[in-house]
Amino acid sequence: LEAGMMCVRALDKPQQDALLAALFDPAKGAGFSAMKTTIAGTDFQAAGGWYTYDDTPGDVQMKNFSIARDLAPNGVIPFIKAARRYGKFVLQAPMDYPPDWMLFDLQKNQDVDPKYFDALALYYLRYVQEYEKQGVHIDYVSLFNEPGVYTKIPYTKIRDLLKDHVGPLFAKSGVKTRLQLSEAPDRLNAVTNYPVILDDPEARKYVASAPYHGYDFKEFDKLSALIKRYPGIPFWMTEICWAYEAGAPKNIKLPRYDWEDGDHWGNQIFGDIEAGASAWLYWNMILDENGGPWLTSAIHGNPDPNVQQPVVVVNRQTKKVDYMAVYYYLAHFGKFVRPGAVRMAMTGTEEKVRALAFRAPDGSVVLELLNRRDAPTTVTVAWRDQVLKAELPALSIGTYQWSAN
C-alpha cells in the first residue's frame, strides 16, 4: 500500500534494500510468498485522498479508467516491483468500494446498483489488464473486501455478479487472473455467508479460492467445518492485525513492541492452518512509528485516527527499522513452509505446545513447534525409528527440518 511505500522511501537506499530482503528473500529473509494489494482506495492508500480508477459518473465503458496514481513514486506498482527484486510472491487484490457512482446512494445506501454490474465487471478486468501492461500480474481478484462493512452488498448479489458478469467476462477475455468470492470480515461471517455462493454450481465454478479475515480471533472449529464442506476450494486467511477499530485492547499502545505479542499471532496462525487454511496474510506490512500514515474518508469507513500494528515499523524521523514479534513468527512459515508444502498428520499432545508438520516440495519434513509457556520446555518428537529432543525457549516458535528418508 502507499503507506508502506512512503515508509520505505523515507529510508536510505541500503536500508531499503535490507528491509525488502528481510521481507521477501527466501534465503536471507522471510521469503513471504503471498501478498495483498488493493483495487484503488482503502484506509492506507495514504499518498492522497480517496480515489477509484474511474470517478467519472456514468462512464460504463471505462473510457476514463486510469491507474496513474498507482504508478506514482509512492504508488503500489513501484512498491511491488521493488519487492519483486528480492523474491517471488502471488498477489491477491480485493476492493473496498467500486466508484461511488455505481452505488445506489453513497450517503444512504452503499449497495451496488445492478444496472452497473457489467460496468463493474469491466472495471475489474481493466484493473488486471492495465497492471499487466506495467509488468505486474495480479494472480487473484477478490470481488469485495468485507462486504457489509464497506460496500453494503449482500452475498446473493455477489453470487449473481460473479456468475453472470465477472466470471464470464474474465473467461471470455482470456486473462489468467483467477477470482475469489470476496472477503468476509471474520470466520463466523464466512461460515454464514459463503454457502450462498459455493452452493450455486454456476457461481462456484468461477471461485478459485475463498479468502476470509480473522477479526473475531476465534471460531476455528466452525471454520474447519466450512472448509471440510467444500474440499475442492482452498481457503485463505487474508487479513488480520491489531487496530483499535478492529478489536485491539484499548489499554495497549500501538504499535506494540513486546515479544509476548508474537505468541498471540503464532496461536492465530496455528489455529487457521489446523482448521485447513492454505494461506495466511497479515494486514499492513510496513507502517511508521505512529501506526500510519492512513487515509481519512469517513464516508468510506476510513476514520481518523486509525492507528494499526504492522509487521515492520519504520520511524520516518529517525530512520530506525524495527521488526515486530509477528515478523519472526510469520518468517518461520514464510521461509520454511514454502508454496506447495502439504500438511501432514500428527499424533500426541503436550500442554501449551502446538505442532504442525508439513511435507515440503523437496520431499523433506518441516515441523513447526509453538511453545506458549512462560518457561522453556523440551519436547520429544518421534519420526519412524528416530527421536528428536526439541528444546524450546519460553514463548517461542521453532522450525525443524529433516530428510524424509
C-alpha positions as CSV (number, residue, x, y, z in Angstrom):
1,L,0.0,0.0,0.0
2,E,1.0,3.6,-0.4
3,A,1.6,3.9,3.4
4,G,4.2,1.2,3.2
5,M,6.0,2.7,0.2
6,M,6.1,6.1,1.9
7,C,7.9,4.5,4.8
8,V,10.3,2.6,2.6
9,R,11.2,5.8,0.7
10,A,12.0,7.6,4.0
11,L,15.0,5.3,4.3
12,D,18.4,5.4,2.7
13,K,18.9,3.1,-0.3
14,P,21.0,0.5,1.7
15,Q,18.3,0.4,4.4
16,Q,15.6,0.0,1.8
17,D,17.5,-2.9,0.3
18,A,18.0,-4.6,3.7
19,L,14.3,-4.2,4.6
20,L,13.0,-5.6,1.4
21,A,15.4,-8.5,1.5
22,A,14.4,-9.3,5.1
23,L,10.7,-9.5,3.9
24,F,10.9,-11.2,0.6
25,D,14.3,-13.0,0.1
26,P,13.7,-16.7,0.9
27,A,17.4,-17.3,1.7
28,K,18.3,-14.1,3.5
29,G,14.9,-13.2,4.8
30,A,11.4,-14.3,5.5
31,G,10.5,-15.2,1.9
32,F,6.9,-14.1,2.1
33,S,5.2,-15.7,-0.9
34,A,1.6,-14.3,-0.8
35,M,0.8,-10.6,-0.7
36,K,-2.2,-8.4,-0.7
37,T,-2.6,-5.3,-2.8
38,T,-5.8,-3.3,-3.2
39,I,-8.1,-2.2,-6.0
40,A,-7.8,1.6,-5.6
41,G,-8.8,3.4,-2.4
42,T,-8.5,1.9,1.0
43,D,-7.6,3.1,4.5
44,F,-3.8,3.0,4.0
45,Q,-3.6,4.3,0.4
46,A,-2.3,7.4,2.2
47,A,-0.5,9.4,-0.6
48,G,-3.7,11.3,-1.3
49,G,-7.4,11.4,-0.8
50,W,-10.0,8.8,-1.6
51,Y,-9.9,7.6,-5.2
52,T,-11.0,4.9,-7.6
53,Y,-9.8,4.2,-11.1
54,D,-12.8,5.9,-12.8
55,D,-14.5,8.7,-10.9
56,T,-16.4,9.9,-13.9
57,P,-20.2,9.3,-13.2
58,G,-21.8,7.1,-15.8
59,D,-18.6,6.0,-17.6
60,V,-19.8,2.5,-18.1
61,Q,-17.4,1.9,-20.9
62,M,-14.4,2.9,-18.7
63,K,-13.2,5.5,-21.2
64,N,-11.6,7.4,-18.3
65,F,-10.2,4.4,-16.4
66,S,-6.7,5.2,-15.1
67,I,-4.2,3.6,-12.7
68,A,-2.0,6.7,-12.9
69,R,-1.9,7.1,-9.1
70,D,-0.7,3.6,-8.6
71,L,2.3,4.5,-10.9
72,A,3.4,7.5,-8.8
73,P,6.6,7.3,-6.7
74,N,4.6,6.3,-3.6
75,G,2.2,4.1,-5.6
76,V,1.7,0.4,-5.2
77,I,3.2,-0.6,-8.6
78,P,6.7,0.8,-7.7
79,F,6.4,-0.9,-4.3
80,I,5.5,-4.3,-5.9
81,K,8.3,-4.0,-8.4
82,A,10.8,-3.1,-5.7
83,A,9.8,-6.1,-3.6
84,R,10.0,-8.5,-6.5
85,R,13.7,-7.8,-6.9
86,Y,14.1,-9.9,-3.8
87,G,11.6,-12.7,-4.0
88,K,8.5,-14.2,-5.7
89,F,5.0,-13.9,-4.4
90,V,1.5,-14.1,-5.7
91,L,-0.8,-11.1,-5.5
92,Q,-4.4,-11.1,-4.4
93,A,-6.4,-7.9,-4.8
94,P,-9.7,-7.1,-3.0
95,M,-11.8,-3.9,-3.4
96,D,-13.4,-1.9,-0.6
97,Y,-15.7,0.1,-2.9
98,P,-16.4,0.5,-6.6
99,P,-16.7,4.0,-8.0
100,D,-19.2,5.9,-5.9
101,W,-21.5,6.4,-8.9
102,M,-22.1,2.7,-9.1
103,L,-23.8,2.7,-5.7
104,F,-27.4,3.4,-5.2
105,D,-26.6,6.3,-2.8
106,L,-23.2,7.0,-1.2
107,Q,-24.8,8.6,1.8
108,K,-27.8,6.4,2.4
109,N,-27.4,3.1,0.5
110,Q,-23.9,1.9,-0.4
111,D,-25.1,-1.2,-2.3
112,V,-24.2,-1.6,-5.9
113,D,-27.0,-0.8,-8.4
114,P,-27.4,-3.9,-10.6
115,K,-27.6,-1.8,-13.7
116,Y,-23.8,-1.2,-13.2
117,F,-22.9,-4.9,-12.9
118,D,-21.5,-5.1,-16.4
119,A,-19.6,-1.8,-15.9
120,L,-18.2,-3.2,-12.6
121,A,-17.1,-6.4,-14.3
122,L,-15.3,-4.3,-16.9
123,Y,-13.7,-2.2,-14.1
124,Y,-12.2,-5.4,-12.5
125,L,-11.0,-6.5,-16.0
126,R,-9.4,-3.2,-16.8
127,Y,-7.6,-3.2,-13.5
128,V,-6.0,-6.5,-14.3
129,Q,-5.2,-5.6,-17.9
130,E,-3.6,-2.2,-17.0
131,Y,-1.5,-3.8,-14.3
132,E,-0.4,-6.4,-16.8
133,K,0.7,-3.6,-19.2
134,Q,3.0,-2.4,-16.4
135,G,4.6,-5.9,-16.0
136,V,2.6,-6.7,-12.8
137,H,0.4,-9.8,-12.9
138,I,-2.5,-9.9,-10.5
139,D,-3.0,-13.6,-9.6
140,Y,-6.3,-13.2,-7.8
141,V,-9.1,-10.6,-7.8
142,S,-11.3,-10.7,-4.7
143,L,-14.6,-9.0,-5.6
144,F,-15.3,-7.2,-2.3
145,N,-13.3,-6.6,0.9
146,E,-15.6,-7.1,3.9
147,P,-18.9,-6.7,2.2
148,G,-21.4,-5.2,4.6
149,V,-18.6,-3.3,6.3
150,Y,-17.5,-1.4,3.2
151,T,-19.7,-1.9,0.1
152,K,-23.1,-2.9,1.6
153,I,-23.8,-5.6,-0.9
154,P,-25.5,-8.9,0.1
155,Y,-23.9,-12.2,-0.9
156,T,-26.9,-13.1,-3.1
157,K,-25.9,-10.1,-5.3
158,I,-22.2,-11.0,-5.1
159,R,-23.2,-14.5,-6.4
160,D,-25.1,-13.1,-9.3
161,L,-22.3,-10.6,-10.1
162,L,-19.8,-13.4,-10.1
163,K,-21.6,-16.0,-12.2
164,D,-23.4,-13.7,-14.7
165,H,-20.9,-10.9,-15.2
166,V,-17.4,-11.0,-13.8
167,G,-16.8,-14.7,-14.3
168,P,-18.0,-14.9,-17.9
169,L,-16.2,-11.7,-18.8
170,F,-12.8,-12.9,-17.4
171,A,-13.3,-16.2,-19.1
172,K,-14.0,-14.6,-22.4
173,S,-11.1,-12.2,-22.1
174,G,-8.6,-14.9,-21.7
175,V,-6.8,-13.2,-18.7
176,K,-5.0,-15.6,-16.4
177,T,-6.1,-13.8,-13.2
178,R,-8.3,-16.0,-11.1
179,L,-11.3,-14.9,-9.0
180,Q,-12.0,-15.1,-5.3
181,L,-15.6,-14.8,-4.0
182,S,-15.0,-11.8,-1.6
183,E,-13.5,-11.5,1.9
184,A,-15.7,-11.9,5.0
185,P,-14.7,-9.7,8.0
186,D,-14.4,-12.8,10.2
187,R,-14.6,-16.6,10.3
188,L,-18.2,-16.8,11.5
189,N,-19.4,-14.4,8.8
190,A,-17.7,-16.6,6.2
191,V,-19.4,-19.7,7.7
192,T,-22.8,-18.0,7.5
193,N,-22.5,-16.4,4.0
194,Y,-20.1,-18.4,1.8
195,P,-22.6,-21.2,1.2
196,V,-24.8,-18.7,-0.7
197,I,-22.1,-18.7,-3.4
198,L,-20.4,-22.0,-3.0
199,D,-23.7,-24.0,-3.1
200,D,-24.5,-22.5,-6.6
201,P,-22.7,-24.6,-9.2
202,E,-22.7,-21.8,-11.8
203,A,-21.1,-19.4,-9.3
204,R,-18.8,-21.9,-7.7
205,K,-17.1,-22.8,-11.0
206,Y,-15.5,-19.3,-11.1
207,V,-14.2,-19.4,-7.5
208,A,-10.5,-20.2,-7.4
209,S,-10.2,-19.8,-3.6
210,A,-12.2,-18.4,-0.7
211,P,-10.5,-15.7,1.4
212,Y,-11.7,-14.6,4.8
213,H,-10.5,-12.4,7.6
214,G,-9.8,-13.2,11.2
215,Y,-11.1,-10.3,13.2
216,D,-13.1,-12.5,15.5
217,F,-9.9,-14.1,16.7
218,K,-11.8,-17.4,17.3
219,E,-14.3,-19.7,15.7
220,F,-11.7,-22.1,14.3
221,D,-13.9,-25.1,14.8
222,K,-16.7,-23.6,12.7
223,L,-14.2,-22.6,10.0
224,S,-12.9,-26.1,9.9
225,A,-16.4,-27.5,9.3
226,L,-16.9,-25.0,6.5
227,I,-13.6,-25.9,4.8
228,K,-14.5,-29.7,5.0
229,R,-17.8,-28.9,3.4
230,Y,-16.0,-27.6,0.3
231,P,-13.0,-29.8,-0.2
232,G,-12.2,-28.5,-3.7
233,I,-11.9,-24.9,-2.6
234,P,-8.7,-23.5,-0.9
235,F,-9.5,-21.2,1.9
236,W,-7.1,-18.3,2.7
237,M,-6.9,-16.1,5.8
238,T,-6.1,-12.8,4.1
239,E,-6.3,-10.1,6.7
240,I,-5.8,-9.6,10.4
241,C,-3.9,-7.1,12.6
242,W,-4.1,-5.1,15.7
243,A,-6.2,-2.0,15.2
244,Y,-8.3,-0.1,17.7
245,E,-11.1,-0.2,15.1
246,A,-10.9,-4.0,15.0
247,G,-10.6,-5.3,18.5
248,A,-7.2,-4.2,19.7
249,P,-7.1,-3.7,23.5
250,K,-7.7,0.0,24.3
251,N,-5.1,-0.2,27.1
252,I,-2.3,-1.2,24.8
253,K,-0.4,1.4,22.9
254,L,0.1,0.7,19.2
255,P,2.4,-0.1,17.6
256,R,3.4,-2.5,20.4
257,Y,7.0,-3.7,20.6
258,D,6.8,-6.5,23.1
259,W,7.8,-10.0,22.3
260,E,4.8,-11.5,24.0
261,D,2.6,-10.2,21.2
262,G,4.2,-12.8,18.9
263,D,2.7,-15.6,20.8
264,H,-0.8,-14.2,20.1
265,W,-0.1,-14.2,16.4
266,G,1.6,-17.6,16.4
267,N,-1.6,-19.0,18.0
268,Q,-3.7,-17.4,15.3
269,I,-1.6,-18.8,12.5
270,F,-1.7,-22.3,14.0
271,G,-5.5,-22.1,14.6
272,D,-6.2,-21.2,10.9
273,I,-3.8,-23.8,9.5
274,E,-5.1,-26.5,11.7
275,A,-8.6,-25.6,10.5
276,G,-7.4,-26.2,7.0
277,A,-6.4,-22.7,5.7
278,S,-4.0,-22.8,2.7
279,A,-2.5,-19.3,3.1
280,W,-2.2,-16.7,5.9
281,L,-1.6,-13.0,5.4
282,Y,-1.2,-10.2,7.9
283,W,-2.6,-6.8,7.0
284,N,-0.2,-3.8,6.8
285,M,3.4,-4.9,6.3
286,I,5.1,-1.6,6.9
287,L,3.9,1.5,8.8
288,D,5.6,4.3,10.6
289,E,6.1,5.0,14.3
290,N,2.6,6.4,14.6
291,G,0.9,3.3,13.1
292,G,0.3,5.2,9.9
293,P,0.1,7.1,7.7
294,W,-3.6,6.5,7.0
295,L,-6.1,7.8,4.5
296,T,-9.1,9.5,6.0
297,S,-12.5,9.2,4.3
298,A,-15.3,8.8,6.9
299,I,-18.0,8.0,4.3
300,H,-15.8,5.1,3.1
301,G,-15.2,3.7,6.6
302,N,-11.7,5.2,7.0
303,P,-11.6,7.1,10.3
304,D,-9.1,9.5,11.8
305,P,-7.2,8.4,13.8
306,N,-6.7,4.8,12.5
307,V,-3.6,3.6,14.3
308,Q,-2.7,0.0,13.3
309,Q,0.0,-2.6,14.1
310,P,2.3,-3.5,11.1
311,V,4.8,-6.3,10.7
312,V,7.7,-3.7,10.5
313,V,7.8,-0.2,11.9
314,V,9.9,2.4,10.1
315,N,10.5,5.5,12.1
316,R,10.3,8.1,9.3
317,Q,12.0,10.7,11.6
318,T,15.0,8.7,12.9
319,K,15.2,6.1,10.0
320,K,15.2,3.3,12.6
321,V,13.6,0.0,11.4
322,D,12.0,-2.3,14.0
323,Y,10.8,-5.8,13.2
324,M,7.8,-6.7,15.3
325,A,7.4,-10.0,17.0
326,V,4.8,-11.1,14.4
327,Y,7.5,-10.8,11.7
328,Y,9.5,-13.6,13.3
329,Y,6.5,-15.9,13.7
330,L,5.4,-15.3,10.2
331,A,9.0,-15.8,8.9
332,H,9.1,-19.4,10.3
333,F,6.3,-20.2,7.9
334,G,7.4,-18.0,5.0
335,K,10.9,-19.3,5.0
336,F,10.3,-23.0,5.6
337,V,6.7,-23.8,4.7
338,R,7.1,-22.9,1.0
339,P,4.3,-22.9,-1.6
340,G,3.5,-26.5,-2.5
341,A,4.0,-27.8,1.0
342,V,1.4,-30.3,2.2
343,R,0.3,-30.6,5.9
344,M,1.0,-34.0,7.4
345,A,-1.0,-35.8,10.1
346,M,0.5,-36.0,13.6
347,T,-0.4,-37.7,16.9
348,G,0.4,-36.8,20.5
349,T,0.0,-33.7,22.7
350,E,2.0,-31.6,25.0
351,E,0.4,-28.9,27.3
352,K,0.7,-25.4,25.8
353,V,2.9,-26.6,22.9
354,R,1.4,-26.7,19.5
355,A,2.8,-28.5,16.5
356,L,2.3,-28.5,12.7
357,A,4.1,-30.8,10.3
358,F,4.4,-30.4,6.5
359,R,5.9,-32.4,3.6
360,A,8.0,-29.8,1.8
361,P,8.1,-29.6,-2.0
362,D,11.6,-31.1,-1.9
363,G,10.3,-34.1,0.0
364,S,11.7,-33.1,3.4
365,V,9.7,-32.8,6.6
366,V,9.2,-29.4,8.2
367,L,8.0,-29.3,11.8
368,E,6.8,-26.0,13.4
369,L,6.7,-26.0,17.2
370,L,4.9,-23.2,19.2
371,N,5.8,-23.0,22.9
372,R,3.1,-21.0,24.6
373,R,4.5,-21.5,28.1
374,D,6.2,-18.7,30.1
375,A,9.1,-21.1,30.7
376,P,11.4,-23.2,28.5
377,T,10.4,-26.8,27.8
378,T,11.7,-29.9,26.0
379,V,9.5,-31.8,23.6
380,T,10.1,-35.3,22.3
381,V,9.4,-35.8,18.6
382,A,9.4,-39.3,17.0
383,W,9.8,-39.9,13.3
384,R,10.0,-43.5,12.2
385,D,12.8,-45.0,14.2
386,Q,14.4,-41.7,15.2
387,V,13.8,-39.3,18.1
388,L,14.4,-35.6,18.3
389,K,14.6,-33.7,21.7
390,A,13.5,-30.2,20.8
391,E,14.5,-27.6,23.4
392,L,12.0,-24.7,23.2
393,P,12.6,-21.3,24.8
394,A,9.7,-19.6,26.6
395,L,7.1,-18.1,24.3
396,S,8.8,-19.2,21.1
397,I,8.4,-20.7,17.8
398,G,11.0,-23.2,16.3
399,T,11.3,-24.9,13.0
400,Y,12.9,-28.3,12.5
401,Q,13.6,-29.9,9.1
402,W,14.9,-33.2,8.1
403,S,15.0,-35.6,5.1
404,A,12.0,-37.9,4.9
405,N,14.4,-40.7,4.0
